[in-house]
Amino acid sequence: MLTLGAMFQASAETSWVGIYLQGNKVGYASTTATETQFEGKKAARSEMRMVVQTQMLSQQMKITVRSVTIATPEGSPIYTEYFTESSGRSLGVNARFYADRIEAVLITAAGEQPQVIKIPEGVRLAVDPSQQVMDGSFPLTNGEAKAYVFNPEGMNLVEVTVRPGGKQNVEIDGKTIEAQTLRIQDPRAPSTMYVGDKGEFLLMTCPMGMEFRPESESAAKQLPGVFTGDLAVASMIVPTGKLDPLAKKLILRVEGVDLSKSPSDAGQSIKPEADAWIVTVEPNTSADKNATISQAQHGMERWLKPDIRVPSDSKEFIDLAQKIVGDEKRVTLAAEKIHREVYGFMGVNAGIGVMRDAREILETKEGVCRDHAILAGTILRAAGIPARFVNGLVYQDGAYYYHAWVEFWDGKAWIGLDTTRMPFQMTAKYIKTAQGTVGEALQGFLLDGAKITVIANN
């Protein structure tokens, strides 16, 4: 989720922005910054509220967010409360910050899940490093400022880098203004902030053609009567060249983005070439059908244990996994059964914009691709099958769309499993941008501005 505090100078007054998606008004946000006391010490309080109403795959999506953060006068977080709601589903997080750890509680319809996030030694935490660069409290090192921020939805720490980008002309209300720029590299959503000569916020541009513009309260709250824009359409990437969606091997040239942190493994290779990246996708389609579940478990403890939003050790999921898998001991055939079962009972509701717990997903039996992945991954682990989560792109109807799925370990290789589609075996039309735990993978970065050229289909 974008940090909005950087858009406003600290004051007792509330500042407002309108939110636009490719020119369409889709929401608004406000931030109120005040001085306060916390545990007898001087502190800064920032409250943010945001409303976004748009579409996802032509289904209406409305998201509301509220957060309250208490920080030291220097900008280090002390305590935060975060709440978001979409389509009747909600997520809340309370977090208390200490020198070496964060004690957080995730609150969903499934209940409360406490978690302790360790703070690595030497890591600097900030509420909003871009604001601190602007006010001079965060000095630059080698022309940039790096800090970690707490990500409440992923319940993890995210590294954010802020780099002054020099002056640039920007059009504001039909006028061309020379502004100072800040490039904010955030793996969830990189952005560019434009600041006036007096330090006033002018504009923030984000992926998918999203913009945040300062407005009066009345103007900011004026939303169209119908939901406009479509996040899926706004974020799709149309490749150049003919792409065979059934290809077992695909070679692509990707320009305009940094793929240095995207995964390279047996199923996907990413190599730099001049000012681009060569992406070779060749997923494993010859899974070992003789390997047993117990054989696949060897050395894969990390991908077997329960995790936040993945209660694979609960009786509910252990019983469900046993019911689906039965007496099947072979890992690939057991995974096929899980794929078939989840595909059969899970519906699609693209209007849900909240990351949910597997128990809530199972109860509602509907959701976005991310929900499918969380549920399937939980059942796989409950069955004793190592599983990890994946974020990336899938090719469909002439374009790449953002997508999420899961992978299971067959004892020799990671095998992709997408329960939003049949058949069981995945082709080369999937590109991975992130993989790992729910927090690591399903907050994957956007390839905004990417140009994809098809080099070869096999």
C-alpha positions, 0 to 999 in steps of 0.5 A: 500500500502506498505511503501517503504521509510524504505528500503533506507537510506536518501540521494540525490541518488535514490535507487532501488528494484526489486519486486518478487512474489513467485520467479517471477519478477513482478515489481520494485520501486525507492525512492529518499530522499532529503532535502528541504524547506517547508513554510520556514522551513527545511524539508525532501522530499521523492519520491517513484515510483513503477511499478507492473505487474502481473495477477489476476484470469489469467487477466493481471494487471499492477499498477503504483504508485507515491508518494511525501511526505514532512516531518519534519526532525523528520519524521512527515508528513507535506504534501503528494501527491499520484497517482496510475493507473491501467487498465486506472483507476486512483486515486489521493490524496493530503493531508495536515497535521495539529496538530489535523487533516488531510485535504485530497482530493480524486481525481478520474474520478468521481471528487474531494472529500474533507475529514477531518480526525481527529487525535486523541489526543496523537496519533503520526503520522509518514511517516515510523516508521520502518525507524525511528526505524532504525535511532534511532529517534523513541525510543522503548517503551516496546520493540516496536514502535507504530505510525499511518500512513496515508493510501491514498487509504482508506483515513484513519489512520492505526496503524503500530507497529514495533518490533525488531526481533533479528538476523536471517540468510537470503540468499542473492544472494546465500550467507547466511548473518546474519541480524537484523530483524524488524517485521512490523505489518501493518493491510494492509500487515505485513512484515519483514525487514532484515538489515545488520550490517551497517544499509543497507537494505538487503531484505523485505518479505511480504505476498503471497511470495512477496519480495523486493530486492535491485538492480541496476537501470538497473537490477530493470527495467528488467521485463519479456515480459509476465505478471507472477504470479497470486495474486489470486493463490498466496494468496489462502488458501487450507483447510484441510478436506472436506468442503461443500460449501452449508453448512449452518454452518461451524466450522473451526480451524485456525492456524498461524495468529492472528484473535483477530481483526476479527469480531464476531457477530451473523453470525460468532463467533471467539474464541481462543483455545490454539495456534489457533482460532475456527471459527464458521460461521452460516450466517443468512438465515432467513431474516425478509421479513416482516420488512419495510425499515423504521423499519430497519433504526431505530438507524442505521444512521451511515450505512445510510449516504454517505461516501467517495466513497459512494455518496448515497445522489446523485440524480443519485443513489437515482433515480437508487435505486428508479428505482430498488426498485420501490414501495417495502417497505419491506427491504429484498425484496428490497435488493433482487431486488438490488442484482439481478440488480447489478449481472445482469449488472456488469461485472468482470474485475479482472485487475483493481487494483485501489479502485474506487468511486461508480459513476465511477463503475456505469459508467463502469459497471465492476470491481473486487469484491470490486467494486461490494461491493461499488456499491451495498452498495451505492445503498442500502443506496440510497434506505434507507437500512442500509449497511456496507462493508465486506472483507474476504475469500470465498471458491471456487473450493477447496480453500479460496480466498480473497473476498469482499461483503456487508451486509444490516440490516433487522431490526434484523440482518446483512444479507450478499449480494454478487453481484458477485454470485447467489443466493441471500442467502449466505452460510457458505463458507464466512469468514469475516476478517474485516467489516465497512466503505470502509476505515475500511473494504476493506483494510482488512488484509491478513491471510498470513501463515494461516492453515485452518482445517475443523472441522464440516459441518452442 
